Amino acid sequence: MTRTQPARAPQEAEIARPRTPLLSRDRIITAALALIDAEGLPALSTRRLAAELSVSGPSLYNHFATKDDLLDAVVDSVMGEVDLTVFDAPDDWRTALRAWARSYRAALAAHPHLVPVLAQGPGRRPHALRLADAVFGCLVEAGWPRGQATRIGALMRYFVTGSALGSFAAGFPDDAALYDAADYPHLGDAHRLAEHRRAVDEGAFETGLDALLDGLELRYRRLPG
């Protein structure tokens, strides 16, 4: 007679894994930035972001108390893309400023919808404050008086953010008939600007950067030794 095997105790059920990754500040910031890049600042709302992340709206408030707090974090993440290593051991202040300005503009150009917010200044954003500290420190260590170093930092920020606010070349429609010589005798080739947008805009930035640094170099040479 065959013995009946004792019934096995049911195994403990595995804890089901969540279908979506758990929320984190970084995940929320990344999703918010992608939404802004794709559709602009007006698209950012708690409801829309929660839908993008497949979570409930209130769960976002466990990480950010307000929408403004979230926007600050998004903006500061962009500032974190700017290369500040150029200030670690710079050959000279001019070379460092040039490399930093190019990296700064590249970060803004990658996220144009955020430029108006970035132009407001660093506020309490850590990356933005580190950026301001690095620029100011480089200039002061090079011998610029603190007051002038502050003004130069402001000047460079105005220039870089202004260059990223929009495209000069793209502002001219590619309709040759629009530029009647009788009305606009010097705009006969303006309809070609849009197709050369990158070369025009980047060339303008580099021309302006050279002019700024050349002018600052003249002032630097007149500083008391």
C-alpha positions as CSV (number, residue, x, y, z in Angstrom):
1,M,0.0,0.0,0.0
2,T,1.4,3.3,-1.0
3,R,1.7,5.9,1.6
4,T,0.2,9.2,0.8
5,Q,2.8,11.9,0.7
6,P,2.1,14.7,3.1
7,A,0.8,17.9,1.4
8,R,3.5,20.5,1.0
9,A,3.0,23.7,2.7
10,P,2.1,26.4,0.2
11,Q,5.1,28.5,-0.6
12,E,5.0,32.1,0.4
13,A,3.7,34.2,-2.4
14,E,6.4,36.4,-4.0
15,I,6.0,40.1,-3.4
16,A,4.9,41.6,-6.7
17,R,7.2,44.1,-8.2
18,P,5.8,47.4,-9.0
19,R,5.0,47.8,-12.7
20,T,6.6,51.2,-12.8
21,P,9.9,52.1,-11.1
22,L,9.6,53.8,-7.8
23,L,9.5,57.6,-7.9
24,S,12.7,59.5,-7.2
25,R,13.6,63.2,-7.5
26,D,15.9,62.4,-10.4
27,R,13.2,60.5,-12.3
28,I,10.7,63.3,-11.8
29,I,13.2,66.0,-12.9
30,T,14.1,64.0,-16.0
31,A,10.5,63.6,-17.0
32,A,9.7,67.2,-16.3
33,L,12.6,68.4,-18.4
34,A,11.7,66.1,-21.3
35,L,8.1,67.5,-21.2
36,I,9.3,71.1,-21.2
37,D,11.8,70.5,-24.0
38,A,9.1,68.9,-26.1
39,E,6.2,71.3,-25.5
40,G,7.4,74.3,-23.6
41,L,6.9,75.6,-20.0
42,P,3.1,75.8,-20.2
43,A,2.9,72.0,-20.6
44,L,4.3,71.4,-17.1
45,S,1.6,70.7,-14.6
46,T,1.3,68.3,-11.8
47,R,-1.5,66.4,-13.5
48,R,0.4,66.1,-16.8
49,L,3.6,65.1,-15.2
50,A,1.9,62.5,-13.1
51,A,0.3,61.0,-16.2
52,E,3.7,60.9,-17.9
53,L,5.1,59.0,-14.9
54,S,2.0,56.8,-14.5
55,V,1.6,57.8,-10.9
56,S,-0.9,59.8,-8.9
57,G,-0.5,63.5,-8.7
58,P,-0.2,63.7,-4.9
59,S,2.8,61.3,-5.0
60,L,4.9,64.0,-6.6
61,Y,4.5,66.2,-3.5
62,N,6.5,63.7,-1.5
63,H,9.5,65.0,-3.5
64,F,8.6,68.6,-4.3
65,A,6.4,70.8,-2.2
66,T,5.3,73.0,-5.1
67,K,5.5,73.3,-8.8
68,D,7.9,76.1,-8.4
69,D,10.2,73.9,-6.3
70,L,10.1,71.3,-9.1
71,L,10.8,74.0,-11.8
72,D,13.8,75.2,-9.8
73,A,15.2,71.7,-9.6
74,V,14.7,71.2,-13.4
75,V,16.4,74.5,-14.1
76,D,19.3,73.7,-11.8
77,S,19.8,70.3,-13.5
78,V,20.4,72.2,-16.7
79,M,23.0,74.4,-14.9
80,G,24.6,71.1,-13.9
81,E,25.4,70.5,-17.6
82,V,27.7,73.5,-17.8
83,D,31.3,72.5,-17.6
84,L,33.0,74.2,-14.7
85,T,36.2,72.1,-14.8
86,V,37.7,74.9,-17.0
87,F,38.1,76.9,-13.8
88,D,40.0,74.1,-11.9
89,A,43.4,75.2,-13.1
90,P,42.9,77.7,-15.9
91,D,45.8,78.9,-18.1
92,D,44.3,82.4,-17.8
93,W,41.0,84.0,-17.1
94,R,40.3,84.7,-20.7
95,T,40.7,81.1,-21.9
96,A,38.5,79.9,-19.0
97,L,35.8,82.4,-19.7
98,R,35.7,81.5,-23.4
99,A,35.4,77.7,-22.7
100,W,32.8,78.3,-20.0
101,A,30.7,80.6,-22.2
102,R,30.6,78.1,-25.0
103,S,29.6,75.3,-22.6
104,Y,27.0,77.6,-21.0
105,R,25.5,78.5,-24.3
106,A,25.4,74.8,-25.4
107,A,23.4,73.9,-22.3
108,L,20.9,76.7,-22.9
109,A,20.6,75.9,-26.6
110,A,19.7,72.3,-25.7
111,H,16.8,73.5,-23.5
112,P,15.6,76.8,-25.1
113,H,12.2,76.8,-23.3
114,L,14.0,77.2,-20.0
115,V,16.1,80.2,-21.0
116,P,13.7,82.9,-19.7
117,V,13.7,81.2,-16.3
118,L,17.5,80.8,-16.3
119,A,17.9,84.5,-17.2
120,Q,16.3,85.4,-13.8
121,G,19.5,84.5,-12.0
122,P,20.7,81.7,-9.7
123,G,18.2,82.1,-6.8
124,R,18.8,79.3,-4.4
125,R,19.8,76.7,-7.0
126,P,23.1,74.9,-6.0
127,H,24.5,74.3,-9.5
128,A,23.7,77.9,-10.5
129,L,25.4,79.3,-7.4
130,R,28.5,77.1,-8.0
131,L,28.6,78.5,-11.5
132,A,28.5,82.1,-10.2
133,D,31.1,81.3,-7.6
134,A,33.5,79.7,-10.2
135,V,33.3,82.6,-12.6
136,F,33.7,85.2,-9.8
137,G,36.5,83.3,-8.2
138,C,38.5,82.9,-11.4
139,L,38.3,86.6,-12.1
140,V,39.3,87.7,-8.6
141,E,42.2,85.2,-8.5
142,A,43.4,86.7,-11.8
143,G,43.6,90.1,-10.3
144,W,40.3,91.7,-11.2
145,P,38.9,93.9,-8.4
146,R,35.8,92.3,-6.8
147,G,33.4,95.0,-8.1
148,Q,34.6,94.7,-11.7
149,A,34.6,90.9,-11.4
150,T,30.9,91.1,-10.4
151,R,30.1,93.3,-13.3
152,I,32.0,91.0,-15.7
153,G,30.1,88.0,-14.5
154,A,26.8,89.8,-15.0
155,L,27.9,90.9,-18.5
156,M,28.8,87.4,-19.5
157,R,25.5,86.0,-18.3
158,Y,23.6,88.7,-20.2
159,F,25.5,87.9,-23.3
160,V,25.2,84.2,-23.2
161,T,21.5,84.0,-22.2
162,G,20.7,86.7,-24.7
163,S,22.3,84.7,-27.5
164,A,20.2,81.7,-26.5
165,L,16.9,83.4,-26.3
166,G,16.2,83.0,-30.0
167,S,17.7,82.7,-33.5
168,F,18.5,85.9,-35.4
169,A,18.6,84.0,-38.7
170,A,15.4,82.1,-38.2
171,G,13.5,85.4,-37.7
172,F,13.8,86.2,-41.4
173,P,11.2,84.3,-43.6
174,D,12.6,82.5,-46.6
175,D,10.3,84.4,-49.0
176,A,12.4,86.4,-51.4
177,A,9.4,88.4,-52.5
178,L,9.0,89.9,-49.0
179,Y,12.3,91.9,-49.4
180,D,11.3,94.3,-52.1
181,A,14.4,96.3,-53.0
182,A,12.3,99.5,-53.1
183,D,11.5,99.1,-49.4
184,Y,14.5,97.2,-48.2
185,P,17.5,97.9,-50.4
186,H,20.0,96.1,-48.2
187,L,18.0,92.9,-47.5
188,G,18.2,91.2,-50.9
189,D,19.7,88.1,-49.4
190,A,17.8,88.0,-46.2
191,H,15.6,85.1,-47.4
192,R,18.7,82.9,-47.3
193,L,19.5,83.5,-43.7
194,A,17.2,80.8,-42.4
195,E,18.9,78.0,-44.3
196,H,22.2,79.1,-42.9
197,R,20.8,79.5,-39.4
198,R,23.4,77.5,-37.5
199,A,26.4,79.2,-39.2
200,V,24.9,82.7,-38.7
201,D,23.9,82.3,-35.1
202,E,27.0,80.5,-34.0
203,G,29.2,82.9,-35.9
204,A,27.4,85.8,-34.3
205,F,28.0,84.3,-30.8
206,E,31.7,83.8,-31.5
207,T,32.1,87.3,-32.9
208,G,30.4,88.8,-29.9
209,L,32.5,86.6,-27.5
210,D,35.7,87.7,-29.2
211,A,34.7,91.4,-29.0
212,L,33.8,91.1,-25.3
213,L,37.0,89.3,-24.4
214,D,39.1,91.7,-26.4
215,G,37.5,94.7,-24.7
216,L,38.0,93.1,-21.3
217,E,41.6,92.3,-22.1
218,L,42.3,96.0,-22.7
219,R,40.7,96.9,-19.4
220,Y,42.7,94.2,-17.7
221,R,46.0,95.6,-19.0
222,R,45.1,99.0,-17.4
223,L,44.6,97.5,-14.0
224,P,47.0,98.8,-11.3
225,G,49.9,96.5,-11.0
